[in-house]
Amino acid sequence: MLNKPYIILKYAKSIDNYIGQKNKSIWLTNNYSKRLVHKWRAEVDAILVGSGTVSADNPRLTTRFDFGNSPLRVVLDGSLNLDVNNSVFNNEAKTIVFTKKNNKHQKTKGKIKYFVPNCWTLEEMLSILHREGVRSIIIEGGQKVLKSFVANDLWDEARVLVAKKELFMGLKAPELNCKPMKEFRLLTDTVQIYKNPKLIR
Ligand SMILES: NC(=O)c1ccc[n+]([C@@H]2O[C@H](COP(=O)([O-])OP(=O)(O)OC[C@H]3O[C@@H](n4cnc5c(N)ncnc54)[C@H](OP(=O)(O)O)[C@@H]3O)[C@@H](O)[C@H]2O)c1
């Protein structure tokens, strides 16, 4: 059996089911949701994003709007294209980069640790993270990364923040093909909690 952390998918979507638009940074949800997300971050060991999200949004991936330590940040950057001046590489937390490029960067630099997995699969990366002590992880996007986790059925739970805004076009939200187990309002936003149906007996 695969040694992997507990996996929580997390994303915000517009009421018409888009998570954003290509190469644009669009903020969909309200400040209450933002704070809730920071609380969730403080409850897990790691947060993972793809290189597309780092390029588009330059997120810091910290817990600065709530209490608790910022978890380990994990970035999928196969081609090692991301500039180390991006906020995700700052000193506010440790960062692991998964890359295919076996070059001089493949070593620890300050708080950044580089890994070149033997095979480029999410299972392999999750097993490395498990070995590094990660027992729970939030997958924060973007579209390609979320899609890969869903396609490989690598998720235990999903937390979806539905904003009132419409985007009319853009990057479609992942299809979970199940109904939320729980739903609650946060002012203008709706929070939906899903459990992977394969785990419910
Ligand atoms: N609404 C939300 O909650 C939310 C959250 C986050 C992002 N977003 C939005 O989503 C957009 C970015 O999404 P995106 O799809 O362009 O990029 P992304 O999913 O953040 O990153 C995709 C990149 O990650 C790397 N990658 C490596 N292994 C992968 C794997 N197994 N599966 C998928 N990707 C892998 C690939 O780049 P390499 O070839 O370099 O490895 C790939 O091109 C932005 O517009 C952002 O604003 C929205």
The ligand as an SDF file (V2000), in Angstrom:
LIG
                    3D

 48 52  0  0  0  0  0  0  0  0999 V2000
   -9.3870   29.4160   -7.4350 N   0  0  0  0  0  0  0  0  0  0  0  0
   -8.4110   28.7670   -6.8310 C   0  0  0  0  0  0  0  0  0  0  0  0
   -8.6030   28.2020   -5.7520 O   0  0  0  0  0  0  0  0  0  0  0  0
   -7.0600   28.7160   -7.4640 C   0  0  0  0  0  0  0  0  0  0  0  0
   -5.9990   28.1630   -6.7410 C   0  0  0  0  0  0  0  0  0  0  0  0
   -4.7440   28.1110   -7.3330 C   0  0  0  0  0  0  0  0  0  0  0  0
   -4.5700   28.5920   -8.6190 C   0  0  0  0  0  0  0  0  0  0  0  0
   -5.6300   29.1270   -9.2970 N   0  0  0  0  0  0  0  0  0  0  0  0
   -5.4480   29.6000  -10.6730 C   0  0  0  0  0  0  0  0  0  0  0  0
   -5.0330   28.5050  -11.4780 O   0  0  0  0  0  0  0  0  0  0  0  0
   -4.1840   29.0010  -12.5100 C   0  0  0  0  0  0  0  0  0  0  0  0
   -2.9300   28.1620  -12.5430 C   0  0  0  0  0  0  0  0  0  0  0  0
   -3.2910   26.8550  -12.8930 O   0  0  0  0  0  0  0  0  0  0  0  0
   -2.4920   26.0540  -14.0070 P   0  0  0  0  0  0  0  0  0  0  0  0
   -3.2940   24.8640  -14.3730 O   0  0  0  0  0  0  0  0  0  0  0  0
   -2.0830   27.0010  -15.0690 O   0  0  0  0  0  0  0  0  0  0  0  0
   -1.1360   25.6700  -13.2490 O   0  0  0  0  0  0  0  0  0  0  0  0
   -0.8350   24.7500  -11.9710 P   0  0  0  0  0  0  0  0  0  0  0  0
   -1.7910   23.6280  -11.8910 O   0  0  0  0  0  0  0  0  0  0  0  0
   -0.6350   25.6180  -10.7880 O   0  0  0  0  0  0  0  0  0  0  0  0
    0.6170   24.2190  -12.3450 O   0  0  0  0  0  0  0  0  0  0  0  0
    0.7200   23.3640  -13.4420 C   0  0  0  0  0  0  0  0  0  0  0  0
    2.1610   23.0450  -13.6470 C   0  0  0  0  0  0  0  0  0  0  0  0
    2.6520   22.2590  -12.5700 O   0  0  0  0  0  0  0  0  0  0  0  0
    3.6390   21.3900  -13.0460 C   0  0  0  0  0  0  0  0  0  0  0  0
    3.3150   20.0020  -12.7570 N   0  0  0  0  0  0  0  0  0  0  0  0
    4.2480   19.1050  -12.4500 C   0  0  0  0  0  0  0  0  0  0  0  0
    3.7110   17.9220  -12.2140 N   0  0  0  0  0  0  0  0  0  0  0  0
    2.4030   18.0370  -12.4170 C   0  0  0  0  0  0  0  0  0  0  0  0
    1.3430   17.1090  -12.3460 C   0  0  0  0  0  0  0  0  0  0  0  0
    1.5130   15.8430  -11.9940 N   0  0  0  0  0  0  0  0  0  0  0  0
    0.1110   17.5520  -12.6230 N   0  0  0  0  0  0  0  0  0  0  0  0
   -0.0940   18.8270  -12.9410 C   0  0  0  0  0  0  0  0  0  0  0  0
    0.8930   19.7650  -13.0360 N   0  0  0  0  0  0  0  0  0  0  0  0
    2.1360   19.3720  -12.7680 C   0  0  0  0  0  0  0  0  0  0  0  0
    3.7030   21.5720  -14.5800 C   0  0  0  0  0  0  0  0  0  0  0  0
    4.7230   22.5310  -14.8480 O   0  0  0  0  0  0  0  0  0  0  0  0
    6.2380   22.0680  -15.0810 P   0  0  0  0  0  0  0  0  0  0  0  0
    6.2910   21.5100  -16.4520 O   0  0  0  0  0  0  0  0  0  0  0  0
    7.0240   23.2910  -14.8650 O   0  0  0  0  0  0  0  0  0  0  0  0
    6.5010   21.0120  -14.0640 O   0  0  0  0  0  0  0  0  0  0  0  0
    2.3770   22.2090  -14.8810 C   0  0  0  0  0  0  0  0  0  0  0  0
    2.3970   22.9820  -16.0500 O   0  0  0  0  0  0  0  0  0  0  0  0
   -3.9280   30.4590  -12.2320 C   0  0  0  0  0  0  0  0  0  0  0  0
   -4.7450   31.2360  -13.0710 O   0  0  0  0  0  0  0  0  0  0  0  0
   -4.3510   30.6200  -10.7900 C   0  0  0  0  0  0  0  0  0  0  0  0
   -4.8210   31.9110  -10.5190 O   0  0  0  0  0  0  0  0  0  0  0  0
   -6.8570   29.1870   -8.7480 C   0  0  0  0  0  0  0  0  0  0  0  0
  1  2  1  0
  2  3  2  0
  2  4  1  0
  4  5  1  0
  4 48  2  0
  5  6  2  0
  6  7  1  0
  7  8  2  0
  8  9  1  0
  8 48  1  0
  9 10  1  0
  9 46  1  0
 10 11  1  0
 11 12  1  0
 11 44  1  0
 12 13  1  0
 13 14  1  0
 14 15  2  0
 14 16  1  0
 14 17  1  0
 17 18  1  0
 18 19  2  0
 18 20  1  0
 18 21  1  0
 21 22  1  0
 22 23  1  0
 23 24  1  0
 23 42  1  0
 24 25  1  0
 25 26  1  0
 25 36  1  0
 26 27  1  0
 26 35  1  0
 27 28  2  0
 28 29  1  0
 29 30  1  0
 29 35  2  0
 30 31  1  0
 30 32  2  0
 32 33  1  0
 33 34  2  0
 34 35  1  0
 36 37  1  0
 36 42  1  0
 37 38  1  0
 38 39  2  0
 38 40  1  0
 38 41  1  0
 42 43  1  0
 44 45  1  0
 44 46  1  0
 46 47  1  0
M  CHG  2   8   1  16  -1
M  END
$$$$
